[in-house]
Amino acid sequence: VGSSRCSSPPPLLSLTPRCFPPQSDCRAEGLILESVVRPGLGVVSTVLVQRGTLRKGDHVVVGSTWGRVRLLQDEEGRPLELAGPSTPARINGLRDLPRASSSR
């Protein structure tokens, strides 16, 4: 006597949505995409955070220059409190103009 149940093979890949929050205890690391000097603002750099969390007020070192994040904005110019992994952000507060593709 045969079984009428249809058996399907087990899935090869199981996709379970998971949330991996940014590591807030980890210092931010990333790349400088571009930097310009703007009157009244000084050096404004577009950064891509690769690891950790960048916050307004953080001290950063980029190549041979350094500074404190005084302005943190998203790509639309809206203020951000923090920028986590894979987040592009604009910052200012660096003392000198860093080279593009410098890591911080």
Residue, then its C-alpha position, 0 to 999 in steps of 0.5 A: v500500500g503506497s503513501s499519498r503524501c508528497s515529500s519535498p526535498p529539504p531546502l538547500l538554503s534557508l533565508t531567515p531575516r535577522c537584524f544585526p545592529p551596528q556594534s556601538d562599542c566598536r570604533a568606526e572605520g571607513l573610507i573617504l569618498e570625497s572632500v571639499v573646502r566650503p566657505g563657512l564650513g571648512v573641510v566637508s568630507t563624504v565618508l562610507v562607514q564600513r564597520g562600527t558606528l560614527r557619531k557626532g562629536d567623535h574624534v577621527v584620524v584620516g591619513s595624516t589629518w585629524g579632527r572632531v565630527r562637528l556635522l554629521q549628515d546623510e546624503e540628502g543633507r539631513p542631520l544624523e545622530l549616528a552612521g552605522p555600517s554601509t552608511p554614507a555620511r557627510i562630516n566636517g571638522l577635519r583640520d586639513l583636506p584628506r585625500a580621497s580613498s583615505s581610510r579612517 
